[in-house]
Amino acid sequence: MWIAYLKKKVVDVCHLEADGSLNIRKMDVNAILDGEDVLPGFKLPVKDIFEIYSE
């Protein structure tokens, strides 16, 4: 799951681990989101998300 914070311009990437724990990585505007095994080959620069909302 991805959670975007528009004012902070960061995205949390959340993964449920095999042991039931939640792994959260914070991605800033310089990062690129990856679809991993859910959307193979999908890539999205985080900055592109926030460009839409900066107008």
PDB file of N, H, CA, C and O in Angstrom:
ATOM      1  N   MET A   1       0.847  -1.160   0.000  1.00  0.00           N
ATOM      2  CA  MET A   1       0.000   0.000   0.000  1.00  0.00           C
ATOM      3  C   MET A   1       0.897   1.228   0.000  1.00  0.00           C
ATOM      4  O   MET A   1       1.949   1.242   0.639  1.00  0.00           O
ATOM      5  N   TRP A   2       0.476   2.243  -0.712  1.00  0.00           N
ATOM      6  H   TRP A   2      -0.379   2.232  -1.231  1.00  0.00           H
ATOM      7  CA  TRP A   2       1.169   3.527  -0.714  1.00  0.00           C
ATOM      8  C   TRP A   2       0.261   4.568  -0.070  1.00  0.00           C
ATOM      9  O   TRP A   2      -0.932   4.630  -0.368  1.00  0.00           O
ATOM     10  N   ILE A   3       0.823   5.375   0.801  1.00  0.00           N
ATOM     11  H   ILE A   3       1.792   5.325   1.043  1.00  0.00           H
ATOM     12  CA  ILE A   3       0.081   6.469   1.434  1.00  0.00           C
ATOM     13  C   ILE A   3       0.824   7.759   1.118  1.00  0.00           C
ATOM     14  O   ILE A   3       1.975   7.932   1.520  1.00  0.00           O
ATOM     15  N   ALA A   4       0.163   8.670   0.392  1.00  0.00           N
ATOM     16  H   ALA A   4      -0.772   8.530   0.066  1.00  0.00           H
ATOM     17  CA  ALA A   4       0.786   9.944   0.009  1.00  0.00           C
ATOM     18  C   ALA A   4       0.362  11.041   0.969  1.00  0.00           C
ATOM     19  O   ALA A   4      -0.817  11.182   1.294  1.00  0.00           O
ATOM     20  N   TYR A   5       1.345  11.819   1.419  1.00  0.00           N
ATOM     21  H   TYR A   5       2.302  11.704   1.155  1.00  0.00           H
ATOM     22  CA  TYR A   5       1.109  12.973   2.291  1.00  0.00           C
ATOM     23  C   TYR A   5       1.384  14.228   1.471  1.00  0.00           C
ATOM     24  O   TYR A   5       2.536  14.611   1.266  1.00  0.00           O
ATOM     25  N   LEU A   6       0.303  14.866   1.004  1.00  0.00           N
ATOM     26  H   LEU A   6      -0.633  14.555   1.170  1.00  0.00           H
ATOM     27  CA  LEU A   6       0.434  15.970   0.058  1.00  0.00           C
ATOM     28  C   LEU A   6       1.210  17.153   0.610  1.00  0.00           C
ATOM     29  O   LEU A   6       2.051  17.709  -0.096  1.00  0.00           O
ATOM     30  N   LYS A   7       0.957  17.556   1.845  1.00  0.00           N
ATOM     31  H   LYS A   7       0.273  17.104   2.419  1.00  0.00           H
ATOM     32  CA  LYS A   7       1.649  18.725   2.398  1.00  0.00           C
ATOM     33  C   LYS A   7       3.126  18.448   2.649  1.00  0.00           C
ATOM     34  O   LYS A   7       3.960  19.330   2.445  1.00  0.00           O
ATOM     35  N   LYS A   8       3.459  17.249   3.085  1.00  0.00           N
ATOM     36  H   LYS A   8       2.781  16.532   3.251  1.00  0.00           H
ATOM     37  CA  LYS A   8       4.855  16.900   3.380  1.00  0.00           C
ATOM     38  C   LYS A   8       5.609  16.436   2.136  1.00  0.00           C
ATOM     39  O   LYS A   8       6.839  16.386   2.134  1.00  0.00           O
ATOM     40  N   LYS A   9       4.882  16.104   1.097  1.00  0.00           N
ATOM     41  H   LYS A   9       3.883  16.145   1.099  1.00  0.00           H
ATOM     42  CA  LYS A   9       5.448  15.601  -0.160  1.00  0.00           C
ATOM     43  C   LYS A   9       6.313  14.362   0.062  1.00  0.00           C
ATOM     44  O   LYS A   9       7.453  14.288  -0.398  1.00  0.00           O
ATOM     45  N   VAL A  10       5.750  13.405   0.769  1.00  0.00           N
ATOM     46  H   VAL A  10       4.824  13.465   1.142  1.00  0.00           H
ATOM     47  CA  VAL A  10       6.376  12.099   0.965  1.00  0.00           C
ATOM     48  C   VAL A  10       5.320  11.013   0.774  1.00  0.00           C
ATOM     49  O   VAL A  10       4.118  11.262   0.868  1.00  0.00           O
ATOM     50  N   VAL A  11       5.800   9.817   0.505  1.00  0.00           N
ATOM     51  H   VAL A  11       6.776   9.615   0.429  1.00  0.00           H
ATOM     52  CA  VAL A  11       4.924   8.657   0.359  1.00  0.00           C
ATOM     53  C   VAL A  11       5.446   7.564   1.273  1.00  0.00           C
ATOM     54  O   VAL A  11       6.644   7.278   1.286  1.00  0.00           O
ATOM     55  N   ASP A  12       4.546   6.949   2.039  1.00  0.00           N
ATOM     56  H   ASP A  12       3.573   7.182   2.028  1.00  0.00           H
ATOM     57  CA  ASP A  12       4.895   5.771   2.832  1.00  0.00           C
ATOM     58  C   ASP A  12       4.580   4.546   1.997  1.00  0.00           C
ATOM     59  O   ASP A  12       3.475   4.414   1.469  1.00  0.00           O
ATOM     60  N   VAL A  13       5.552   3.646   1.876  1.00  0.00           N
ATOM     61  H   VAL A  13       6.449   3.754   2.304  1.00  0.00           H
ATOM     62  CA  VAL A  13       5.371   2.376   1.194  1.00  0.00           C
ATOM     63  C   VAL A  13       5.255   1.323   2.287  1.00  0.00           C
ATOM     64  O   VAL A  13       6.198   1.102   3.048  1.00  0.00           O
ATOM     65  N   CYS A  14       4.095   0.675   2.363  1.00  0.00           N
ATOM     66  H   CYS A  14       3.329   0.855   1.746  1.00  0.00           H
ATOM     67  CA  CYS A  14       3.812  -0.268   3.444  1.00  0.00           C
ATOM     68  C   CYS A  14       3.768  -1.695   2.910  1.00  0.00           C
ATOM     69  O   CYS A  14       3.126  -1.973   1.897  1.00  0.00           O
ATOM     70  N   HIS A  15       4.453  -2.586   3.600  1.00  0.00           N
ATOM     71  H   HIS A  15       4.974  -2.361   4.423  1.00  0.00           H
ATOM     72  CA  HIS A  15       4.476  -4.012   3.260  1.00  0.00           C
ATOM     73  C   HIS A  15       4.117  -4.814   4.493  1.00  0.00           C
ATOM     74  O   HIS A  15       4.624  -4.549   5.582  1.00  0.00           O
ATOM     75  N   LEU A  16       3.238  -5.800   4.324  1.00  0.00           N
ATOM     76  H   LEU A  16       2.826  -6.015   3.439  1.00  0.00           H
ATOM     77  CA  LEU A  16       2.952  -6.738   5.393  1.00  0.00           C
ATOM     78  C   LEU A  16       3.933  -7.903   5.245  1.00  0.00           C
ATOM     79  O   LEU A  16       3.942  -8.590   4.224  1.00  0.00           O
ATOM     80  N   GLU A  17       4.744  -8.114   6.255  1.00  0.00           N
ATOM     81  H   GLU A  17       4.737  -7.556   7.085  1.00  0.00           H
ATOM     82  CA  GLU A  17       5.761  -9.167   6.219  1.00  0.00           C
ATOM     83  C   GLU A  17       5.144 -10.528   6.546  1.00  0.00           C
ATOM     84  O   GLU A  17       4.037 -10.606   7.078  1.00  0.00           O
ATOM     85  N   ALA A  18       5.865 -11.582   6.227  1.00  0.00           N
ATOM     86  H   ALA A  18       6.764 -11.518   5.795  1.00  0.00           H
ATOM     87  CA  ALA A  18       5.384 -12.947   6.460  1.00  0.00           C
ATOM     88  C   ALA A  18       5.077 -13.209   7.933  1.00  0.00           C
ATOM     89  O   ALA A  18       4.202 -14.014   8.250  1.00  0.00           O
ATOM     90  N   ASP A  19       5.787 -12.540   8.823  1.00  0.00           N
ATOM     91  H   ASP A  19       6.499 -11.886   8.565  1.00  0.00           H
ATOM     92  CA  ASP A  19       5.559 -12.745  10.258  1.00  0.00           C
ATOM     93  C   ASP A  19       4.424 -11.890  10.802  1.00  0.00           C
ATOM     94  O   ASP A  19       4.166 -11.901  12.006  1.00  0.00           O
ATOM     95  N   GLY A  20       3.739 -11.146   9.931  1.00  0.00           N
ATOM     96  H   GLY A  20       3.948 -11.137   8.953  1.00  0.00           H
ATOM     97  CA  GLY A  20       2.615 -10.315  10.341  1.00  0.00           C
ATOM     98  C   GLY A  20       2.988  -8.894  10.705  1.00  0.00           C
ATOM     99  O   GLY A  20       2.107  -8.076  10.973  1.00  0.00           O
ATOM    100  N   SER A  21       4.274  -8.580  10.721  1.00  0.00           N
ATOM    101  H   SER A  21       4.990  -9.243  10.504  1.00  0.00           H
ATOM    102  CA  SER A  21       4.697  -7.215  11.051  1.00  0.00           C
ATOM    103  C   SER A  21       4.533  -6.305   9.825  1.00  0.00           C
ATOM    104  O   SER A  21       4.502  -6.761   8.682  1.00  0.00           O
ATOM    105  N   LEU A  22       4.433  -5.020  10.107  1.00  0.00           N
ATOM    106  H   LEU A  22       4.459  -4.649  11.035  1.00  0.00           H
ATOM    107  CA  LEU A  22       4.276  -4.032   9.048  1.00  0.00           C
ATOM    108  C   LEU A  22       5.587  -3.296   8.846  1.00  0.00           C
ATOM    109  O   LEU A  22       6.144  -2.736   9.790  1.00  0.00           O
ATOM    110  N   ASN A  23       6.078  -3.297   7.624  1.00  0.00           N
ATOM    111  H   ASN A  23       5.626  -3.752   6.857  1.00  0.00           H
ATOM    112  CA  ASN A  23       7.306  -2.604   7.254  1.00  0.00           C
ATOM    113  C   ASN A  23       6.898  -1.342   6.500  1.00  0.00           C
ATOM    114  O   ASN A  23       6.198  -1.421   5.490  1.00  0.00           O
ATOM    115  N   ILE A  24       7.334  -0.177   6.986  1.00  0.00           N
ATOM    116  H   ILE A  24       7.902  -0.113   7.806  1.00  0.00           H
ATOM    117  CA  ILE A  24       6.998   1.097   6.341  1.00  0.00           C
ATOM    118  C   ILE A  24       8.282   1.820   5.950  1.00  0.00           C
ATOM    119  O   ILE A  24       9.165   2.046   6.777  1.00  0.00           O
ATOM    120  N   ARG A  25       8.365   2.178   4.666  1.00  0.00           N
ATOM    121  H   ARG A  25       7.648   1.995   3.993  1.00  0.00           H
ATOM    122  CA  ARG A  25       9.501   2.965   4.174  1.00  0.00           C
ATOM    123  C   ARG A  25       8.977   4.315   3.710  1.00  0.00           C
ATOM    124  O   ARG A  25       7.991   4.376   2.975  1.00  0.00           O
ATOM    125  N   LYS A  26       9.615   5.383   4.124  1.00  0.00           N
ATOM    126  H   LYS A  26      10.415   5.333   4.722  1.00  0.00           H
ATOM    127  CA  LYS A  26       9.230   6.735   3.723  1.00  0.00           C
ATOM    128  C   LYS A  26      10.039   7.114   2.484  1.00  0.00           C
ATOM    129  O   LYS A  26      11.266   7.019   2.478  1.00  0.00           O
ATOM    130  N   MET A  27       9.336   7.543   1.436  1.00  0.00           N
ATOM    131  H   MET A  27       8.339   7.620   1.441  1.00  0.00           H
ATOM    132  CA  MET A  27       9.970   7.913   0.175  1.00  0.00           C
ATOM    133  C   MET A  27       9.765   9.401  -0.065  1.00  0.00           C
ATOM    134  O   MET A  27       8.638   9.895  -0.018  1.00  0.00           O
ATOM    135  N   ASP A  28      10.865  10.119  -0.325  1.00  0.00           N
ATOM    136  H   ASP A  28      11.780   9.718  -0.363  1.00  0.00           H
ATOM    137  CA  ASP A  28      10.750  11.558  -0.579  1.00  0.00           C
ATOM    138  C   ASP A  28      10.599  11.820  -2.077  1.00  0.00           C
ATOM    139  O   ASP A  28      10.514  10.877  -2.865  1.00  0.00           O
ATOM    140  N   VAL A  29      10.565  13.085  -2.472  1.00  0.00           N
ATOM    141  H   VAL A  29      10.634  13.851  -1.832  1.00  0.00           H
ATOM    142  CA  VAL A  29      10.310  13.444  -3.877  1.00  0.00           C
ATOM    143  C   VAL A  29      11.422  13.001  -4.827  1.00  0.00           C
ATOM    144  O   VAL A  29      11.237  13.036  -6.044  1.00  0.00           O
ATOM    145  N   ASN A  30      12.557  12.590  -4.303  1.00  0.00           N
ATOM    146  H   ASN A  30      12.707  12.561  -3.315  1.00  0.00           H
ATOM    147  CA  ASN A  30      13.645  12.117  -5.163  1.00  0.00           C
ATOM    148  C   ASN A  30      13.588  10.611  -5.416  1.00  0.00           C
ATOM    149  O   ASN A  30      14.399  10.077  -6.172  1.00  0.00           O
ATOM    150  N   ALA A  31      12.645   9.935  -4.794  1.00  0.00           N
ATOM    151  H   ALA A  31      11.986  10.369  -4.179  1.00  0.00           H
ATOM    152  CA  ALA A  31      12.545   8.475  -4.909  1.00  0.00           C
ATOM    153  C   ALA A  31      11.650   8.084  -6.090  1.00  0.00           C
ATOM    154  O   ALA A  31      10.916   8.901  -6.645  1.00  0.00           O
ATOM    155  N   ILE A  32      11.743   6.822  -6.442  1.00  0.00           N
ATOM    156  H   ILE A  32      12.339   6.158  -5.991  1.00  0.00           H
ATOM    157  CA  ILE A  32      10.893   6.260  -7.496  1.00  0.00           C
ATOM    158  C   ILE A  32      10.154   5.069  -6.905  1.00  0.00           C
ATOM    159  O   ILE A  32      10.763   4.138  -6.378  1.00  0.00           O
ATOM    160  N   LEU A  33       8.815   5.119  -7.005  1.00  0.00           N
ATOM    161  H   LEU A  33       8.321   5.875  -7.434  1.00  0.00           H
ATOM    162  CA  LEU A  33       8.000   3.999  -6.533  1.00  0.00           C
ATOM    163  C   LEU A  33       8.090   2.875  -7.550  1.00  0.00           C
ATOM    164  O   LEU A  33       8.150   3.119  -8.755  1.00  0.00           O
ATOM    165  N   ASP A  34       8.098   1.648  -7.062  1.00  0.00           N
ATOM    166  H   ASP A  34       8.049   1.450  -6.083  1.00  0.00           H
ATOM    167  CA  ASP A  34       8.236   0.467  -7.886  1.00  0.00           C
ATOM    168  C   ASP A  34       7.033  -0.440  -7.622  1.00  0.00           C
ATOM    169  O   ASP A  34       6.658  -0.663  -6.471  1.00  0.00           O
ATOM    170  N   GLY A  35       6.437  -0.956  -8.682  1.00  0.00           N
ATOM    171  H   GLY A  35       6.742  -0.775  -9.617  1.00  0.00           H
ATOM    172  CA  GLY A  35       5.277  -1.831  -8.542  1.00  0.00           C
ATOM    173  C   GLY A  35       5.594  -3.202  -7.968  1.00  0.00           C
ATOM    174  O   GLY A  35       4.690  -3.951  -7.597  1.00  0.00           O
ATOM    175  N   GLU A  36       6.877  -3.527  -7.895  1.00  0.00           N
ATOM    176  H   GLU A  36       7.611  -2.919  -8.195  1.00  0.00           H
ATOM    177  CA  GLU A  36       7.359  -4.794  -7.343  1.00  0.00           C
ATOM    178  C   GLU A  36       6.591  -5.971  -7.949  1.00  0.00           C
ATOM    179  O   GLU A  36       6.385  -5.995  -9.163  1.00  0.00           O
ATOM    180  N   ASP A  37       6.165  -6.941  -7.148  1.00  0.00           N
ATOM    181  H   ASP A  37       6.332  -6.922  -6.162  1.00  0.00           H
ATOM    182  CA  ASP A  37       5.490  -8.117  -7.708  1.00  0.00           C
ATOM    183  C   ASP A  37       3.998  -7.877  -7.951  1.00  0.00           C
ATOM    184  O   ASP A  37       3.344  -8.697  -8.595  1.00  0.00           O
ATOM    185  N   VAL A  38       3.454  -6.771  -7.449  1.00  0.00           N
ATOM    186  H   VAL A  38       3.986  -6.105  -6.926  1.00  0.00           H
ATOM    187  CA  VAL A  38       2.035  -6.457  -7.654  1.00  0.00           C
ATOM    188  C   VAL A  38       1.801  -5.888  -9.053  1.00  0.00           C
ATOM    189  O   VAL A  38       0.855  -6.279  -9.737  1.00  0.00           O
ATOM    190  N   LEU A  39       2.669  -4.964  -9.475  1.00  0.00           N
ATOM    191  H   LEU A  39       3.437  -4.647  -8.919  1.00  0.00           H
ATOM    192  CA  LEU A  39       2.613  -4.354 -10.807  1.00  0.00           C
ATOM    193  C   LEU A  39       4.008  -4.418 -11.431  1.00  0.00           C
ATOM    194  O   LEU A  39       4.700  -3.401 -11.490  1.00  0.00           O
ATOM    195  N   PRO A  40       4.427  -5.585 -11.891  1.00  0.00           N
ATOM    196  CA  PRO A  40       5.782  -5.725 -12.422  1.00  0.00           C
ATOM    197  C   PRO A  40       6.081  -4.717 -13.535  1.00  0.00           C
ATOM    198  O   PRO A  40       5.288  -4.533 -14.459  1.00  0.00           O
ATOM    199  N   GLY A  41       7.235  -4.074 -13.426  1.00  0.00           N
ATOM    200  H   GLY A  41       7.879  -4.223 -12.676  1.00  0.00           H
ATOM    201  CA  GLY A  41       7.660  -3.117 -14.440  1.00  0.00           C
ATOM    202  C   GLY A  41       7.139  -1.701 -14.226  1.00  0.00           C
ATOM    203  O   GLY A  41       7.591  -0.774 -14.898  1.00  0.00           O
ATOM    204  N   PHE A  42       6.196  -1.516 -13.301  1.00  0.00           N
ATOM    205  H   PHE A  42       5.829  -2.269 -12.755  1.00  0.00           H
ATOM    206  CA  PHE A  42       5.638  -0.191 -13.056  1.00  0.00           C
ATOM    207  C   PHE A  42       6.619   0.638 -12.243  1.00  0.00           C
ATOM    208  O   PHE A  42       7.130   0.178 -11.222  1.00  0.00           O
ATOM    209  N   LYS A  43       6.882   1.857 -12.693  1.00  0.00           N
ATOM    210  H   LYS A  43       6.467   2.230 -13.522  1.00  0.00           H
ATOM    211  CA  LYS A  43       7.747   2.807 -11.987  1.00  0.00           C
ATOM    212  C   LYS A  43       7.068   4.169 -12.006  1.00  0.00           C
ATOM    213  O   LYS A  43       6.499   4.572 -13.020  1.00  0.00           O
ATOM    214  N   LEU A  44       7.132   4.881 -10.871  1.00  0.00           N
ATOM    215  H   LEU A  44       7.595   4.553 -10.048  1.00  0.00           H
ATOM    216  CA  LEU A  44       6.525   6.199 -10.782  1.00  0.00           C
ATOM    217  C   LEU A  44       7.380   7.083  -9.893  1.00  0.00           C
ATOM    218  O   LEU A  44       7.509   6.818  -8.698  1.00  0.00           O
ATOM    219  N   PRO A  45       7.968   8.139 -10.464  1.00  0.00           N
ATOM    220  CA  PRO A  45       8.701   9.091  -9.623  1.00  0.00           C
ATOM    221  C   PRO A  45       7.744   9.748  -8.630  1.00  0.00           C
ATOM    222  O   PRO A  45       6.671  10.211  -9.015  1.00  0.00           O
ATOM    223  N   VAL A  46       8.124   9.788  -7.373  1.00  0.00           N
ATOM    224  H   VAL A  46       8.996   9.411  -7.060  1.00  0.00           H
ATOM    225  CA  VAL A  46       7.286  10.391  -6.340  1.00  0.00           C
ATOM    226  C   VAL A  46       6.972  11.840  -6.686  1.00  0.00           C
ATOM    227  O   VAL A  46       5.860  12.305  -6.436  1.00  0.00           O
ATOM    228  N   LYS A  47       7.931  12.558  -7.257  1.00  0.00           N
ATOM    229  H   LYS A  47       8.834  12.180  -7.460  1.00  0.00           H
ATOM    230  CA  LYS A  47       7.705  13.969  -7.590  1.00  0.00           C
ATOM    231  C   LYS A  47       6.543  14.145  -8.559  1.00  0.00           C
ATOM    232  O   LYS A  47       5.876  15.180  -8.536  1.00  0.00           O
ATOM    233  N   ASP A  48       6.287  13.155  -9.412  1.00  0.00           N
ATOM    234  H   ASP A  48       6.828  12.314  -9.431  1.00  0.00           H
ATOM    235  CA  ASP A  48       5.183  13.250 -10.367  1.00  0.00           C
ATOM    236  C   ASP A  48       3.829  13.269  -9.661  1.00  0.00           C
ATOM    237  O   ASP A  48       2.888  13.895 -10.148  1.00  0.00           O
ATOM    238  N   ILE A  49       3.724  12.606  -8.542  1.00  0.00           N
ATOM    239  H   ILE A  49       4.488  12.097  -8.146  1.00  0.00           H
ATOM    240  CA  ILE A  49       2.471  12.601  -7.777  1.00  0.00           C
ATOM    241  C   ILE A  49       2.156  14.005  -7.305  1.00  0.00           C
ATOM    242  O   ILE A  49       1.015  14.457  -7.404  1.00  0.00           O
ATOM    243  N   PHE A  50       3.156  14.694  -6.794  1.00  0.00           N
ATOM    244  H   PHE A  50       4.083  14.327  -6.714  1.00  0.00           H
ATOM    245  CA  PHE A  50       2.933  15.986  -6.179  1.00  0.00           C
ATOM    246  C   PHE A  50       2.868  17.124  -7.183  1.00  0.00           C
ATOM    247  O   PHE A  50       2.348  18.189  -6.851  1.00  0.00           O
ATOM    248  N   GLU A  51       3.373  16.944  -8.394  1.00  0.00           N
ATOM    249  H   GLU A  51       3.796  16.079  -8.664  1.00  0.00           H
ATOM    250  CA  GLU A  51       3.255  17.969  -9.423  1.00  0.00           C
ATOM    251  C   GLU A  51       1.797  18.197  -9.787  1.00  0.00           C
ATOM    252  O   GLU A  51       1.409  19.319 -10.113  1.00  0.00           O
ATOM    253  N   ILE A  52       1.002  17.169  -9.737  1.00  0.00           N
ATOM    254  H   ILE A  52       1.317  16.258  -9.472  1.00  0.00           H
ATOM    255  CA  ILE A  52      -0.429  17.256 -10.059  1.00  0.00           C
ATOM    256  C   ILE A  52      -1.134  18.171  -9.063  1.00  0.00           C
ATOM    257  O   ILE A  52      -2.036  18.921  -9.436  1.00  0.00           O
ATOM    258  N   TYR A  53      -0.728  18.112  -7.808  1.00  0.00           N
ATOM    259  H   TYR A  53       0.005  17.503  -7.505  1.00  0.00           H
ATOM    260  CA  TYR A  53      -1.414  18.847  -6.741  1.00  0.00           C
ATOM    261  C   TYR A  53      -0.789  20.203  -6.425  1.00  0.00           C
ATOM    262  O   TYR A  53      -1.265  20.914  -5.541  1.00  0.00           O
ATOM    263  N   SER A  54       0.268  20.560  -7.137  1.00  0.00           N
ATOM    264  H   SER A  54       0.655  19.982  -7.855  1.00  0.00           H
ATOM    265  CA  SER A  54       0.926  21.836  -6.837  1.00  0.00           C
ATOM    266  C   SER A  54       0.332  23.005  -7.637  1.00  0.00           C
ATOM    267  O   SER A  54       0.720  24.155  -7.431  1.00  0.00           O
ATOM    268  N   GLU A  55      -0.579  22.721  -8.520  1.00  0.00           N
ATOM    269  H   GLU A  55      -0.893  21.786  -8.686  1.00  0.00           H
ATOM    270  CA  GLU A  55      -1.167  23.775  -9.357  1.00  0.00           C
ATOM    271  C   GLU A  55      -2.194  24.581  -8.612  1.00  0.00           C
ATOM    272  O   GLU A  55      -2.781  25.505  -9.175  1.00  0.00           O
TER     273      GLU A  55
END
